[in-house]
Amino acid sequence: MDIVFIKELCIETVIGIYDWERKIKQFVCIDLELGTDITNASNSDVINDTVDYKAVSKKLKVFIGDSQFQLIEALAEESVKLLFENFNVTYIKGRFSKPGAVTGSKEVGVIIERYRKKA
């Protein structure tokens, strides 16, 4: 399995459990590892033969930017489901974080790993 990755994609969204968090936008930052086979793309040199990381980023920017999750866990799980539905990947490892969410820490969040469910 090969990995297409995206590092430090930061998106503004409404996220959090506190009343004040529901009234503002905060950044969520994402690192992704997308498992796929890049053999065809490496032979053809054609973007349609691989996972287009720009298209992945655009899809996440719209989805997360328009969302209003309370928990980063829910945001992460639904983001991964969206990627499986829209892109030819068999594995996703995602690191989803909220920078500055806890005083004294740089960021907090979750790391999830999922495999595409077999049909």
C-alpha positions in Angstrom: 0.0 0.0 0.0 1.2 3.5 -0.9 0.4 6.7 1.1 -0.7 10.0 -0.3 -0.5 12.5 2.6 -1.6 16.0 3.5 0.0 17.8 6.5 -1.3 20.7 8.6 -4.5 21.5 6.6 -6.1 24.0 8.9 -9.8 24.9 8.5 -12.0 27.4 10.4 -15.2 25.9 11.8 -17.6 26.0 14.7 -16.4 23.3 17.1 -16.8 22.8 20.9 -19.1 22.1 23.8 -19.1 25.4 25.5 -21.6 28.2 24.7 -18.9 30.6 23.8 -17.4 28.1 21.3 -20.7 27.8 19.5 -20.6 31.5 18.7 -17.2 31.7 17.1 -15.0 29.9 14.6 -11.9 28.1 15.6 -9.2 26.3 13.6 -9.1 22.5 13.3 -5.8 21.2 11.9 -5.5 17.9 10.0 -2.8 15.5 9.0 -3.9 12.7 6.7 -2.4 9.5 5.4 -4.5 8.1 2.6 -3.7 4.5 1.6 -4.0 3.7 -2.1 -2.0 2.1 -4.9 -0.1 4.7 -6.9 1.3 2.2 -9.5 -1.0 3.4 -12.3 -0.2 7.1 -11.6 3.5 6.5 -11.5 3.3 4.8 -14.9 0.9 7.2 -16.6 1.8 10.5 -14.9 -1.9 11.4 -15.0 -3.7 12.9 -12.0 -6.9 10.9 -12.5 -4.9 7.7 -11.7 -4.1 8.8 -8.2 -5.7 10.4 -5.1 -5.9 14.1 -5.9 -4.8 15.8 -2.6 -6.1 19.1 -3.8 -9.6 17.6 -4.4 -9.4 15.9 -0.9 -8.5 19.3 0.7 -11.3 21.1 -1.1 -13.8 18.5 -0.1 -12.7 18.7 3.6 -12.6 22.5 3.6 -16.2 22.7 2.5 -17.5 19.9 4.8 -15.6 21.0 7.9 -16.1 24.7 7.3 -19.8 24.2 7.1 -20.0 21.8 10.0 -20.9 22.5 13.7 -19.7 19.5 15.6 -19.3 19.6 19.3 -16.6 17.0 19.6 -13.4 16.6 17.5 -14.1 12.8 17.7 -17.3 13.2 15.7 -15.7 15.6 13.2 -12.9 13.2 12.6 -15.1 10.2 12.1 -17.5 11.9 9.7 -14.6 13.4 7.8 -13.1 10.0 7.3 -16.5 8.6 6.1 -16.7 11.4 3.6 -13.3 10.6 2.2 -14.1 6.9 1.8 -17.3 7.8 0.0 -15.6 10.2 -2.4 -12.1 8.9 -3.0 -10.4 5.6 -4.0 -8.6 4.9 -0.8 -8.5 1.7 1.3 -7.0 3.2 4.5 -7.0 6.5 6.3 -5.0 7.7 9.3 -6.1 11.1 10.4 -4.8 13.4 13.1 -7.4 16.1 14.0 -6.4 18.8 16.4 -7.7 22.0 18.0 -4.7 24.3 18.4 -4.7 26.2 21.7 -7.8 24.4 23.1 -6.2 23.7 26.4 -4.2 26.3 28.3 -0.5 25.4 28.3 -0.7 23.0 25.3 0.1 23.6 21.7 -2.9 21.5 20.5 -5.1 18.6 21.6 -7.1 16.2 19.5 -7.5 12.6 18.2 -5.7 10.3 15.8 -7.9 7.7 14.1 -7.2 4.9 11.7 -9.8 3.3 9.5 -9.9 0.7 6.7 -12.5 0.8 4.0 -15.3 -1.7 4.8 -15.6 -4.5 2.3 -18.8 -4.6 0.3 
